Each structure stands twice: as structure tokens, then as C-alpha cells.
Amino acid sequence: MALTVNIYYTGTDGNAKKFAEEMQKSGLVDRVRAEKGNLRYEYFLPVDDPETVLLIDAWESEEALELHHKSPEMAEIAALRGKYRLRMRVRKFNEIE
């Protein structure tokens, strides 16, 4: 069963946007998109909250997501999140078939 994860990264001084930009420029976004089971990995900027970036991330299965959580890319993402001092709010949705 496919699932979608919405992750809201929130910081100060434009750090959430800087984080998303560094994720893209470093090639980390492309590497996550290339992981087995990834269906979507896209950042969005909420119109009413300039200090937040939304990541919509979709996976073929819970197992694919778990493998991503154990990947070297996940460690890099966590390090960047720390660098930019971001808070996260996560919502996970299962696809209804």
C-alpha cells in the first residue's frame, strides 16, 4: 500500500527555505528520488507561513520508507536539519485503494 508523508520544516530567518535549497543544490533530493520505492519528493512554500517549507514525500510501501529511514541520505538530511535548526511536524497518510 502506497503512503504519503507531509513534513513541515519550520525555522527562523529563512532557514527552512535555505535548507530546501541546499537539499536540491547538493543533489540529495535527486538521490532520495532515486531510492527504491520513492514515488515523490517535492518541496513547497506555504503562502501564509514564510518560515515553513512543506515536503511531500510518497513511497510504494512502509518497507520502502523504513529503508529510506536507514539510508545514508537520511543521516545527511538530519545533519542539514540540525545545521538550520529546524523543527518538524510530520503527517503520514495511507493510500485508500
N, C-alpha and C positions, 0 to 999 in steps of 0.2 A: 504494500500500500504506500503510495507516494505521500510525502508530507512537506509542508511549507513552514519555514521558521521566519518570523519577523523579529529582527533585533534592532532596537533603538539605542544608538550610541549617543550619549549626551555629555557635553563638557562645557568649557567656558572659553572665551577669547577665540572662537572659531576653530577650536581643536578637533571637533568631530569632523568637520569638513576637511581639515588638514590630514586627519587620519585616513579618510576615504581616498583622498588624492594620493597619499603615499602608498596605500594599498594598490592602487591602479598603476602608478608610475614604477613601482618596484617589481611589477609582474606577478605579485602574489595573487591578485584577483584571477589572472589567467591560469595560474597553477591550480587554484581551487576549482575553477570551472572545468579543468581537465581531469579532476579526480573522478574515479569510477563512481557512478551513481548520482553525480551532480546534474541537476536539471536546470537550475537557475541560480545566479549570484549577481544581484544588481543593487546599487546604492541609489537612494532617492533623498531629496532635501524637502522636508515639510515646509510648506509655505508659512505657517504660523509659528514656527519654532526654529530660529536661525542657529541655535546651539545644539541641534539634534540632526543626526543622519539616520535614515532607515535603511537597513539591509534586508532585502527579501531574498531568501535562500531556499531552494527546493531540492529534495533528494528523492531518489527512487524508493528508498526504504529506510527504516530505522537503522538497519545494519550499515547501510552506506553512510548515514550520518554519524554513527558511532565510529566507523573507520576514519572519517574526517576528524573527529574529535581527538583521535590518537595520532594524527599525521604531523609531520614536521611543520606543515603550513599553519596548523592550529597554534603551535608554540610561537611562531612568528607573529601571528595575529595577536596573541595575548601580550607579547612584548610591546607591540605597537600601541595596543590599548593602554598599557601602563605608561608608555612614553608620553601619550597625550592626555593621561589622567581622565579617562572616560568611564562613565557609569553605563551599565547595560540594563535594559529591560527586554525580556525575551517572551515571545508568544509562539506556541507551536500548534499547527493545525494539521489534522489528518484529512486526506482527500476522501470524499464520500463517493463510492462507486455505484 
